[in-house]
Amino acid sequence: MDDYSRIAATIHYLEENHASQPALAELAANAGLSESHFHRLFRRWAGSTPKEFLQCLTVEHAKDRLRKSASVLDAALDSGLSGPGRLHDLFVKIEAASPGEFKSGGAGMRIGWGTAESPFGTCLIAWSERGICHLSFEDSVKNPSDPPEELTRDWWAAEIFRSDPDAVKIAEGIFEKRHLDQSELKVYVRATPFQLKVWLALLRVPEGALASYRTIAKTINSPAASRAVGTACGANRVGYLIPCHRVIRETGVVRGYRWGTARKKAMLAWESRGRD
């Protein structure tokens, strides 16, 4: 059996048996490899460790149970976890929310949003007490007069209010670095472990610098995951702050930006000038 077939078979096995929370030794044995060899192989091909992949499957199963009105306890047990505490920890790690908040659609949460001018056009910003959770650009959304669709879909029961003055203050902190203490620029994101690793790697790319998808993949110890890195960049909901605009193709071509190739080039040019 070749390496690809081993990983494909393992992924299928995890999808079928995630509720039993199979250990690394069991997965390695099924693949006919030592634990260390299997762990390295899986990470290289899947872009995450077997444990991280299993955690994502577990959370997705629990989310499905919660949507179907299961209690947090039942969702945890049905997902193969020992109790609500472990499910809570997984949800906070991957979804940036507790199981209760997910189940209730964010009931009791207050999420603000508004529009503001930026060097790259009018932007839409959303935030909660935990940090900035959305930054997009007006010409990339269907109805810029409405709150971002991702907010109303994910947090349908939350109190979502508009405050353009607050959005302007946050935008000044992001793009001018003046009127807002940088320590207040906290980002509140929902991400898989792999996406989080990619985004953290992006944050280490300095202003005015560029990195290729392959370089980012190597940085997170997943050298074969260049395409997955691109997918993670495309899933970024917090434009500019998580600087996926600094990632380009190995050939040097600047293309494929969620908020437009022209805007990506403008951001790179603006940063390379040092904001003179």
C-alpha positions in Angstrom: 0.0 0.0 0.0 1.4 3.4 -0.9 1.5 6.4 1.5 -1.6 8.1 0.0 -3.7 5.0 0.3 -2.6 4.6 3.9 -3.7 8.1 4.8 -6.9 7.9 2.8 -7.8 4.7 4.6 -7.0 6.2 8.0 -9.2 9.2 7.3 -12.0 6.9 6.4 -11.4 4.9 9.5 -11.5 8.0 11.7 -14.7 9.2 10.1 -16.4 5.9 10.8 -14.9 5.4 14.3 -14.4 8.8 15.8 -16.9 8.2 18.6 -14.5 5.6 20.0 -11.7 8.2 20.0 -9.1 5.7 18.6 -5.6 6.3 19.9 -2.4 6.8 17.9 -1.3 3.2 18.5 -4.5 1.8 17.0 -4.3 4.1 13.9 -0.7 3.2 13.4 -1.4 -0.5 13.7 -4.2 -0.3 11.1 -1.8 1.5 8.7 0.9 -1.2 9.4 3.4 1.4 10.6 5.2 2.4 13.8 3.6 5.2 15.7 6.3 7.7 15.0 6.4 6.9 11.3 2.6 7.0 11.0 2.5 10.3 12.9 5.0 12.0 10.5 3.3 10.6 7.4 -0.2 11.7 8.5 1.0 15.2 9.3 2.8 15.5 6.0 -0.2 14.4 3.9 -3.1 15.7 5.9 -1.6 19.0 7.2 -2.5 18.2 10.8 -1.7 15.5 13.4 -4.1 12.5 13.8 -5.2 14.0 17.1 -6.0 17.4 15.6 -7.9 15.7 12.8 -9.9 13.6 15.3 -10.7 16.7 17.3 -12.2 18.4 14.3 -14.3 15.4 13.5 -15.5 15.2 17.1 -16.5 18.9 17.2 -18.4 18.5 13.9 -20.3 15.5 15.3 -21.1 17.4 18.5 -22.3 20.4 16.5 -24.6 18.2 14.5 -26.1 16.7 17.8 -26.5 20.2 19.3 -28.3 21.5 16.2 -30.7 18.5 16.7 -31.4 19.7 20.2 -29.2 17.2 22.1 -28.0 18.5 25.5 -24.4 19.4 25.9 -23.9 16.3 28.1 -25.5 14.0 25.5 -23.5 15.6 22.7 -20.3 15.1 24.6 -21.0 11.4 25.4 -22.2 10.7 21.9 -19.0 12.2 20.5 -16.9 9.8 22.6 -15.8 12.3 25.2 -15.9 11.7 29.0 -18.1 14.7 29.7 -19.1 18.4 29.0 -15.8 19.7 30.3 -13.8 18.1 27.5 -16.4 19.2 24.9 -16.2 22.7 26.2 -12.4 22.8 25.9 -12.6 21.5 22.3 -15.2 24.0 21.3 -13.3 26.9 22.7 -10.2 25.8 21.0 -11.8 25.2 17.5 -15.0 27.3 17.5 -13.9 30.2 19.8 -17.2 29.6 21.7 -18.6 27.3 24.3 -21.0 24.5 23.4 -23.8 26.4 25.1 -23.1 29.5 23.1 -23.1 27.5 19.9 -26.3 25.6 20.8 -28.1 28.9 21.7 -26.9 30.7 18.6 -25.0 33.2 20.8 -28.0 34.1 23.0 -26.7 36.7 25.5 -23.8 37.8 23.4 -23.5 41.3 22.1 -21.8 41.7 18.7 -21.2 45.2 17.2 -20.6 46.0 13.6 -20.1 49.0 11.4 -18.5 50.5 8.4 -15.4 52.7 8.2 -13.0 54.1 5.6 -9.6 52.4 5.2 -6.7 52.9 2.8 -8.3 50.1 0.7 -11.9 51.2 0.5 -14.8 51.1 2.9 -14.5 48.1 5.3 -17.0 46.2 7.4 -15.8 45.5 10.9 -17.5 43.4 13.6 -16.4 42.8 17.2 -17.5 41.3 20.5 -16.1 41.7 24.0 -13.6 39.0 23.0 -12.1 40.9 20.1 -12.5 41.7 16.4 -14.3 38.8 14.7 -14.8 40.1 11.1 -13.1 42.5 8.7 -14.1 42.6 5.0 -14.5 45.2 2.3 -17.8 46.7 1.2 -17.5 45.8 -2.5 -17.0 42.1 -1.6 -20.4 41.7 0.1 -23.9 41.6 -1.3 -25.6 44.0 1.1 -23.1 46.3 2.8 -26.0 48.0 4.7 -26.7 44.8 6.5 -24.5 43.1 9.2 -22.0 40.6 7.7 -23.9 37.4 6.7 -21.4 35.2 8.6 -22.5 36.9 11.9 -26.2 36.5 11.4 -25.7 32.9 10.3 -23.4 31.8 13.1 -24.9 33.9 15.9 -28.5 34.2 15.0 -29.7 34.7 18.6 -27.0 37.3 19.6 -27.7 40.9 20.0 -26.1 42.4 16.8 -26.0 46.2 16.8 -24.6 48.8 14.5 -22.1 51.5 15.6 -20.2 53.2 12.9 -18.3 55.5 15.3 -16.9 52.4 17.1 -16.0 50.9 13.8 -14.2 54.0 12.8 -12.2 54.0 16.1 -11.2 50.3 15.5 -10.3 51.0 11.9 -8.0 53.9 13.0 -6.3 51.5 15.4 -5.8 48.9 12.7 -4.7 51.2 9.8 -3.3 54.2 11.5 -2.1 52.7 14.8 -3.0 55.9 16.7 -6.3 56.2 18.5 -6.4 52.7 19.8 -4.0 50.9 22.1 -2.6 48.0 20.1 -3.1 45.8 23.1 -6.8 46.2 22.4 -6.6 44.8 18.9 -7.5 41.3 19.9 -8.8 39.0 17.2 -11.6 36.5 18.0 -11.7 33.8 15.3 -13.2 30.4 14.7 -10.7 28.0 13.2 -9.6 24.4 12.9 -6.2 23.6 14.4 -4.7 23.7 10.9 -6.2 27.0 10.0 -5.0 28.5 13.3 -1.4 27.3 12.7 -1.5 28.9 9.2 -2.9 32.2 10.5 -0.3 32.3 13.3 2.4 31.7 10.7 1.0 34.6 8.6 1.2 36.9 11.6 5.0 36.3 11.7 5.4 37.6 8.2 6.6 41.2 8.6 5.0 44.2 6.9 6.5 44.7 3.5 7.7 41.0 3.3 6.2 38.2 1.3 6.0 34.4 1.7 4.9 31.6 -0.6 2.3 29.1 0.2 5.0 26.5 0.3 7.1 28.5 2.7 4.1 28.8 5.1 3.5 25.0 4.8 7.2 24.4 5.7 6.9 26.8 8.6 4.1 24.8 10.2 5.9 21.5 9.5 3.5 20.4 6.8 5.7 20.8 3.6 3.2 18.9 1.4 0.2 21.1 2.4 0.7 24.1 0.2 -2.8 23.7 -1.3 -4.3 23.4 2.2 -2.5 26.6 3.2 -4.2 28.3 0.4 -7.6 27.0 1.5 -6.9 28.2 5.1 -6.0 31.7 3.7 -9.3 31.7 1.8 -11.2 30.9 5.0 -9.9 34.0 6.8 -12.7 36.2 8.0 -10.5 39.0 9.4 -8.9 40.6 6.4 -5.6 42.6 6.7 -5.2 41.8 10.5 -4.5 38.2 9.6 -2.3 39.1 6.6 -3.1 36.5 4.0 -2.4 39.3 1.5 1.3 38.7 2.2 1.2 35.2 0.7 1.9 34.7 -3.0 2.5 31.8 -5.4 6.0 30.3 -5.7 6.3 31.9 -9.2 5.8 35.4 -7.7 2.4 35.8 -9.2 0.1 38.0 -7.0 -3.4 36.5 -7.5 -6.2 34.7 -5.7 -7.2 37.1 -2.9 -10.6 36.8 -1.2 -11.1 40.5 -1.4 -9.7 41.0 -4.9 -6.3 40.9 -6.6 -6.2 44.6 -7.1 -6.7 45.2 -3.4 -4.0 42.6 -2.5 -1.5 44.5 -4.7 -2.5 47.8 -3.2 -1.9 46.4 0.3 1.5 45.1 -0.6 2.5 48.4 -2.2 1.3 50.4 0.8 3.2 48.2 3.2 6.4 48.2 1.1 6.4 52.0 1.2 6.5 51.9 5.0 3.4 54.1 5.1 5.3 57.3 4.3 
